[in-house]
Amino acid sequence: MNTPRVWKEPDTLVTGGRLHYWLTDQLKVGVTAGRTEEEDVESRLEGFDLTLRKSAAAWLKLEYGHSTGPGVLTSTSNDGGYSFGRG
């Protein structure tokens, strides 16, 4: 009896993350980065943000972002992420 092969080499890889840190009670800095590799297409996203807080109800948030590549293609999954189809 042969065991069916469940895992196959993925043709899409998405990596990324977000970090933020309060330097003081009034100043928070954050960075965001992401990368998508799908077949022969690569996309990247980088971002930076700064939050200046006067009080719990008043703050100013500045953000900058830059991306390269064609962007994110739409994918859908009807089985919880085991397989995807183009939407």
Secondary structure, DSSP 8 states (H G I E B T S, - for coil): ----------SEEEEEEEEEEESSSSEEEEEEEEEEEETTEEEEEEEEEEEEEEETTEEEEEEEEEEESS----EE-SSSSSS-EE-
